[in-house]
């Protein structure tokens, strides 16, 4: 028993007071939650704060978890809600201005290649120019690889609404990425 246990069993063990089960859940979800929060917030510090808050809320609300659903969806719902709350509290519920830059991915570590970092920076910049609801649906689908059903649970909306929001958000994302392309397609080649 331990690292290989399914989430639902780990939740049961947590409810029985098993601290190691909690540690396994933290190790399993800390990085994905941090990345999802970063994609919504655009700031490493805020994403770290949200990640900590998610695990505190997880402990407080563990008994509310319904094992009929995936734990992954449940904890992501907490993460996205916390990230959106941070945006509202900080008065950043609106998209960033075009000249405002989110923190870059280079802070993730030296393993990033220059071209990957530049692509990631453009995507993050485009994300930060979108509404928080657009950021959330794109983040859950494309960065966290959630199914439509998981996104519906995480955002507390129906699957049809997820598909509609995702279609509209992708359309806006394409337009924003097009705006961020270098003039005349002249991108520096390495």
Order of alpha helices (4+ residues) and beta strands (2+ residues): alpha-alpha-alpha-alpha-alpha-alpha-alpha-alpha
